[in-house]
Amino acid sequence: MKIYVAGHRGMVGGAILRQLEARRAGGEDLQLVTRTSAELDLTNQQQVQSFMQAEGPDQVILAAAKVGGIVANNSYPAQFIYENLMMECNVIHAAYEAGVKQLLQLGSSCIYPKLAAQPMAEDALLTGVLEPTNEPYAIAKIAGIKLCESYNRQYGVDYRSVMPTNLYGPGDNFHPDNSHVLPALIRRFHLAKLNGDASVTIWGSGAPRREFLHVDDMAAAALFVLDLPQATYASETQEMLSHINVGCGTDISILELAQLVAQVTGFEGEILTDPSKPDGTPRKLMDVTRLERLGWKASIELNDGIAETYQWFLKQDTKNLRSK
């Protein structure tokens, strides 16, 4: 079995690759194919077509994406919609042209409407207005789902989609300007502790609630869905015309998350909120009934996952992760 993992240097792609490597070490006959962005530009149609024809993988896992937090989404909306659309279109179409019968593409919980009923079930897709701060990214990810659906319907391939909740873990992005909320908080509280700051101010009111899934759980869920018999997947996704949520089924407020990160990092100062900054979607909790019915459930507790991620963060020797 030859498997191409697109985005293997990213947090999710890297976790998936590690689990596939463990399977290979355990005796499975797997040939794993990867390319860095310098070696293969997924936004370049000709490069992707040539690569896919030359390699001819049996399976494709599309974990490559341009991602970021609220600041990055607000600052670079054109890049977020263009790059993600191009990667999805190029990889999915080139896979079909190369005869790839099975593909798994990873999306995001931001595909759901801003005010979707909680927890968000798969059928909430396209039932309301998206959260404005990440609408371009969300539209690109919705397009990815519809690409897979359309190729399944017209060409009879087996292209599946999983929609993860907020992810975190080793390999996360801790950049001060374009990281997601949890790694951003880890960095900020760590630096505040080192600098002896009396307080840390978090964006927004702290009231919005978010669900967080460890990246190793996400990788396990992705491979679980990919391994499902076609008939089983089809029965749970309206004859392969939809997608499957991946989450842990519980959420936490941003303020509570900040308090947890402060505890893990050892910051003992005050936590302040800044209601003048945007909150984003009030609540984002995934309905994971479908995935649990299929037989998969998250296993890594948030406290343990944050502690592990903080230890990974501390081991990085990048200077910018140590000081302001």
Long-range contacts (C-beta under 8 A, 24 or more apart in sequence): 1-28, 1-29, 1-30, 1-31, 1-58, 1-59, 2-30, 2-31, 2-33, 2-55, 2-56, 2-57, 2-58, 2-59, 3-30, 3-31, 3-32, 3-33, 3-57, 3-58, 3-59, 3-60, 3-61, 4-33, 4-34, 4-52, 4-55, 4-57, 4-59, 4-60, 4-61, 5-32, 5-33, 5-34, 5-61, 5-63, 6-35, 6-42, 6-60, 6-61, 6-62, 6-63, 6-64, 6-87, 6-91, 7-62, 7-63, 7-64, 7-65, 8-34, 8-63, 9-36, 9-37, 10-63, 10-64, 10-65, 10-67, 10-171, 11-167, 11-169, 11-170, 11-171, 11-172, 11-173, 11-215, 12-63, 12-106, 12-164, 12-167, 12-215, 12-218, 12-219, 12-222, 13-61, 13-63, 13-64, 14-171, 15-169, 15-170, 15-171, 15-215, 15-216, 15-218, 15-219, 16-61, 16-63, 16-219, 16-222, 16-223, 18-219, 19-216, 19-219, 19-220, 19-223, 20-223, 33-57, 42-86, 42-87, 42-90, 42-91, 43-82, 43-83, 43-86, 43-87, 43-90, 44-90, 45-86, 45-89, 45-90, 45-94, 48-90, 48-91, 48-94, 49-90, 49-94, 49-97, 51-94, 52-91, 52-94, 52-95, 52-97, 52-98, 52-100, 53-94, 53-97, 53-98, 55-98, 56-98, 56-99, 56-100, 57-95, 57-98, 57-100, 58-100, 58-101, 58-102, 59-100, 59-102, 59-103, 59-104, 59-226, 60-91, 60-95, 60-100, 60-102, 60-103, 60-104, 61-103, 61-104, 61-106, 61-222, 61-226, 62-87, 62-88, 62-91, 62-92, 62-103, 62-104, 62-105, 62-106, 62-144, 63-106, 63-222, 64-91, 65-106, 66-137, 67-108, 67-137, 67-173, 67-180, 68-173, 68-178, 68-179, 68-180, 69-178, 69-179, 69-180, 69-181, 69-184, 70-133, 70-134, 70-203, 70-278, 70-280, 71-177, 71-178, 72-177, 72-178, 73-133, 73-134, 73-136, 73-137, 74-133, 75-177, 75-178, 77-135, 77-136, 78-136, 80-134, 80-136, 80-137, 80-140, 81-136, 81-137, 81-139, 81-140, 84-137, 84-140, 84-141, 84-144, 85-140, 85-143, 88-140, 88-143, 88-144, 88-147, 89-143, 89-147, 92-144, 92-147, 92-148, 92-151, 92-159, 93-147, 95-159, 96-151, 96-155, 96-157, 100-157, 101-157, 101-158, 102-157, 102-158, 102-159, 102-160, 102-226, 103-148, 103-157, 103-158, 103-159, 103-160, 104-159, 104-160, 104-161, 104-162, 104-222, 104-225, 104-226, 105-144, 105-145, 105-147, 105-148, 105-159, 105-160, 105-161, 105-162, 106-161, 106-162, 106-163, 106-164, 106-222, 107-141, 107-142, 107-144, 107-145, 107-161, 107-162, 107-163, 107-164, 107-243, 108-137, 108-138, 108-141, 108-163, 108-164, 109-163, 109-164, 109-165, 109-166, 109-211, 109-245, 109-247, 109-284, 109-286, 110-134, 110-137, 110-138, 110-141, 110-281, 110-284, 111-138, 111-141, 111-142, 111-145, 111-163, 112-284, 114-281, 114-282, 115-282, 118-283, 118-285, 119-249, 119-285, 119-286, 119-287, 119-288, 120-245, 120-284, 120-285, 120-286, 120-287, 121-245, 121-287, 121-289, 122-163, 122-237, 122-242, 122-243, 122-244, 122-245, 122-287, 122-290, 123-242, 125-242, 125-243, 131-280, 131-281, 133-278, 133-280, 134-280, 145-242, 145-243, 148-243, 149-240, 149-241, 149-242, 152-240, 152-241, 153-241, 158-230, 158-233, 158-240, 160-225, 160-226, 160-233, 160-237, 160-240, 160-243, 160-244, 161-242, 161-243, 161-244, 162-221, 162-222, 162-225, 162-243, 162-244, 162-245, 162-246, 163-243, 163-244, 163-245, 163-246, 163-286, 164-213, 164-218, 164-221, 164-246, 164-247, 165-210, 165-211, 165-212, 165-213, 165-245, 165-246, 165-247, 165-248, 165-284, 165-285, 165-286, 166-210, 166-211, 166-212, 166-213, 166-284, 167-212, 167-213, 167-214, 167-215, 167-218, 168-212, 168-213, 168-214, 168-215, 168-305, 168-306, 168-309, 169-214, 169-215, 169-216, 169-305, 169-308, 169-309, 169-312, 170-215, 170-308, 170-309, 170-312, 171-215, 171-312, 172-215, 172-309, 172-313, 174-313, 174-316, 174-321, 176-320, 181-210, 181-254, 181-257, 182-212, 182-257, 182-261, 182-306, 182-309, 183-309, 183-313, 185-257, 185-258, 185-261, 186-261, 186-264, 186-265, 186-306, 186-309, 186-310, 186-313, 187-313, 187-321, 189-258, 189-261, 189-262, 189-265, 189-267, 190-265, 190-267, 190-310, 190-313, 190-314, 191-323, 191-324, 192-267, 192-269, 193-265, 193-266, 193-267, 193-268, 194-322, 194-323, 195-324, 197-269, 198-269, 198-270, 199-269, 199-270, 199-271, 199-272, 200-258, 200-262, 200-267, 200-269, 200-270, 200-271, 200-272, 201-272, 201-273, 201-274, 202-254, 202-255, 202-258, 202-271, 202-272, 202-273, 202-274, 203-274, 203-277, 203-278, 203-279, 204-254, 204-273, 204-274, 204-275, 204-277, 204-278, 204-279, 204-280, 205-273, 205-275, 205-279, 206-253, 206-254, 206-255, 206-258, 206-273, 207-253, 207-254, 207-255, 207-279, 207-282, 208-253, 208-254, 208-279, 208-280, 208-281, 208-282, 208-283, 208-284, 209-251, 209-252, 209-253, 209-254, 209-282, 209-283, 209-284, 209-285, 210-251, 210-252, 210-253, 210-254, 210-257, 210-283, 210-284, 211-247, 211-248, 211-249, 211-250, 211-251, 211-252, 211-284, 211-285, 211-286, 212-248, 212-252, 212-257, 212-302, 212-305, 213-246, 213-247, 213-248, 213-298, 214-298, 214-300, 214-305, 214-308, 216-300, 217-248, 217-298, 217-299, 217-300, 218-246, 220-296, 221-246, 221-291, 221-296, 221-298, 222-246, 224-294, 224-295, 224-296, 225-291, 225-294, 225-296, 228-294, 232-294, 236-290, 236-293, 236-294, 237-290, 244-290, 244-291, 244-294, 245-286, 245-287, 245-288, 245-290, 245-291, 246-286, 246-288, 246-291, 247-285, 247-286, 247-288, 247-298, 248-288, 248-298, 248-302, 249-285, 249-286, 249-288, 249-292, 249-298, 250-285, 251-283, 251-284, 251-285, 252-302, 260-302, 260-303, 260-306, 261-306, 261-310, 264-303, 264-306, 264-307, 264-310, 265-310
